[in-house]
Amino acid sequence: MTEPAPAGPGSALLGPADVRRLAAELDIRPTKKLGQNFVHDPNTVRKVVAAAGLGPEDVVLEVGPGLGSLTLALLPACASVVAVEIDPVLARRLPVTVAERAPGLKDRLTVVEADAMRVTADRFPVPPTALVANLPYNVAVPVVLHLLAELPSLRTGLVMVQAEVADRMAAGPGSKVYGVPSVKLAWYADARRAGPVPRSVFWPVPNVDSALVAFTRHEPLSTVDRKALFSLVDAAFAQRRKMLRGALSGWAGSAAEAERLLTLAGVDPGVRGEQLGVGDFVRIAEASSPE
């Protein structure tokens, strides 16, 4: 086994041999169904933690900690880590790994065995302030949106996702990849792409590229109902080639009503959804509100 790589005071990181040994011990075979690709490169997790810009008072929410590679790097950099893990075998092993490799920091870790897509605020002993995670590719966007909705305490985030998903999350109006994830994330936060992640740092090696997305929550854009706004966004992008007066006809009840609401909101009925920013969608939702 390779010598543990120091992550900071009282913590030692997992290298490739450690990750494989732990997986063999637990009889874990990474599955595509759960989107499991374990990070085994100490330098990568160090860079992720540095890029997250954590302070000593931060309570970090980590989703899908897996075997603990990122967890071990996070613990010295913040007040505490709450790790949400859906796999019961991994959830039980994580505190043991931390006790073995970061004994002085083990009290900073809380493991919540739950599905991050459905976890509720009452499961967290302390409200998390930052999300830092290597997210499963197949659920990255819905997990981020659920956590931002459920946990108003989350102020910042840095997530590792599939590169194409990162592009969509951080895209602005007019971009070819701008769409529903871009607008919904922009409702909560300002997002940006924060750099590529090599395929070689994962086990097993994925057949897609990865990237980091950073976001910072901003003040609420409006008091408009979020579910109503998101329904509008879904409708606007359901038929991307249609002009908004047509794309929103089902949502508004008719093309004429859609045109009326768009005009009332100061939006050209002849544009397409990908040309509008989140503020434009807010104005359309406000125009349709009975109040």
N, C-alpha and C positions, 0 to 999 in steps of 0.2 A: 504494500500500500504506500502511496506517496505521502510525504510529510504534509500535514495540514498547513494551509496557507493562512497567515494571520490576516484577519479582516479589520482588526482594531483591538482595543483593550478587551481582553477576556473572550475573544471569539476567534474560531478557526474555520476556514471555509472548506467546502467539499471540492475535491478535484475529480477528474474523470474516473479514476479507479475507485474512489469512495462512492460515487454515485452508482456505479455498476455493482459494487459490493452490497450496498444497501438494497438495491433493487433485487438482487439475487436472494438476499436474506429474507426479504418480504415476499418473494415470489411474485414480484411486480413486473408485468409486461406492459409497457406504455401502450395505450389504446387510442386508435383514431376516434372512437366514439366520444371519449372524454377530451379529445384534443390534447393529449399529454405529450409534451416534449420537454424533458428535463434539462435545465441549464447546468452544464458541468464545468464551466470555465470561470475560475475565480476573478480574473481581471474584468470579465463582463459584468458580474454582479457588483463589483466595486464601482465600476463606471455608472451603472444604473443608480446605485445609491447616491453617488456624488451628484448626478444629474437631477435627482429628485429634490435636492436643495432642502433637506430636512433639518429641523432645529431640535434642540434637546427637549422641547416641550411637545413635540408632535406625537400623536397616537396614529400609528400606521395601520391601515387595513391592507392585508395581503390576501389576494384571492388565489386559490389553487397553489399552495406552497409546495406541494409535491414532496420531495425528499428533503427540502430545507435549504437548498443552495442560496436562494435570495434571502430567506429568513435570517440566516446566520450573519449575512452582511448588513441587514437592516438593524438588528438589535443594538449594536453599539452606537447607532446614529440617531436614536430617538428615545422618547420616554417609554414607549411600549409598542408591541406588535400584536394585533388581533388577526389571526390567520383563519380564513374560512376555507374549509376543505370538505368536499363532498364524499371522498373516499374514506371509509372508516379505518381501513388499515393504515393509510398514510396519516390520518388525523391522530391515531393513537401513537404512531412512531415518532412524530415530530417533536413532542416535548422530551422524549428520550434522547433524540439526536442533539437537541439544544443543550440538555443537561450534560451530555458527554463532551461537546465541543465548545460550549460557552457557559460553563457552570456558574460563573458570576453574573450571568445575564438571564438565567432561566426564569426568574420571577417576572421578567418583562414580557413574557409570551403568554398569550391566551389563545387556545385553539377552539374554534366554533365549528362543530361538525354540521354542515348545512349546505344547501344548494345556494350559491351566490345569486342566482336568478330569483330566488324567493325569500332570502334571508330578510328578517325585519329588524328594525332599530332596537327593539327590546332584547335582542340576543347579544348586544354589545355592552360589556361592563362599563366602558367609557366611550363617549362619542368619538369616532375616528376623525382625524383632521386631514389625513393624506392617504390616497390610494396609490400603492406601488405594487405592481403585479406583472407576472408573465401570464397573460390570459390565454385560455384555450381559444384557438382560432375560430371555432364554430359558434361561439357565444359571446365574443368580445364586446360587440356593440350593445346588445341588450343587457349585459351585465353592468357595463359602465352607466347606461341610462337608468337602470333600476336603482343602482347604489346612489346616484346623484339625487334621484327622487326621494329615496327612502331615508337618506342621511344628509340633512342640511348642514351638518357639521363638517362635511368634506369640503375643504377649501382648495386643495390642489391634487393633482394626480400625475403619475407617470406610468404608462402601461406599455408592455411589449406585446405587439399584435402582428398579424400578417401584414406585409408591406402594403398590399392593395387596400386593406381595411384602414391602415394608418392614413393613406392618401385620402380616402373617403371621409374619415373622421375630421381631418384638418382642412378639407377643401373649402374654398370660398365660392360665391356665386360666379357663374360663367365657366367654371372648370368642368371638363368632361366627366369627372368622377364626383362632382358635387351632387348630393341627393339627400334622401331622408336622414341617414345618419349624420350628415354634416349639419343640417338645420336643427335637428333635435339636440345634438350636443351643444350647438351654439346657443340654444335656449338657456342652457345652464352655465356655460363656461366659454372662455376663449381658449381655443386649441391650436396646437402647432405640431408639426412633425419635428422630432428631436433627435433624429439620426438613425442610421441603419444598424441592424444586428446581424452578424454573419451566421450562416446556416451551421457552420462547424462548431458553434458553442453549445449546440443542443444534442441530446441523445434521446431517441434516435434522431438522425439528421433529417429535418423536414424537407419536403420537395418544393417548398415555397420560401421566398425571402421574408424576413421579419424587419420590423422597425419600431422605434419608440414614438409614442404620442404623449405630449405634455399638455396639461390643461389647468387653467386657473378659474375658479368660479367667480362670476361677476354678480352684481346686484340684480334682483329680479327685473326683467324687462317690462313687465306689465302684470296687472292683476287678472288678466284674462285666464280662463280655465285651461290648464295645461292639456288635459285630455281632448278638449275641443280643438285646441291649436294643433295638436299632433294628428288628429283626425283630418284636419284641413291639409296638413303637410303630406300625409299619406295619399290623399286624393289628388293633390297637385302633381305628384310624381308617379302616380299609377299609370298614366298615359303620357309619357315624357314628350312625345312629338306633338301633342295637342296644345293649342293655345289655351291659356287659363280659362277663358270663358267656356270652352268646351270641356276641359279637364275637370272643372269644378261644377259642372252642371248637375251631376248626381248629388254631390255634396250640398249644393245650394237649393236643389229642387227643380231647377231649370236653368238653361243657358242665359235666359233673360235676367233671372235673379242673380246669377253669378256675375253677370256684367254689371248689374246695379251695385252690388256689394264691392266689386273691384274698383269701380269708379268712385264710390263713396270713400274707399280707403286710399284713393290717389294712386292706384296701380293700373297700368295700361292693360285692358282685357286681352290684348293681342300678344302679350309676351308669354313665355313659357316659364314653368316653375323654377328651372335651373338658373334663371336670371334674377331671382328674388333673394334678398337676404332675410335673415330671421326677423328683422324689424318690419319688413314688408308683410310677412305672414302674420305678425302680431297685429298690424293695422287691419288686415282683412278679417281676422278673427274678432277683433274689437267691433268692426263694422257689422258683423253678423250677430253680435251679442244683443239680446233683448233689452239689456240695461242701458 
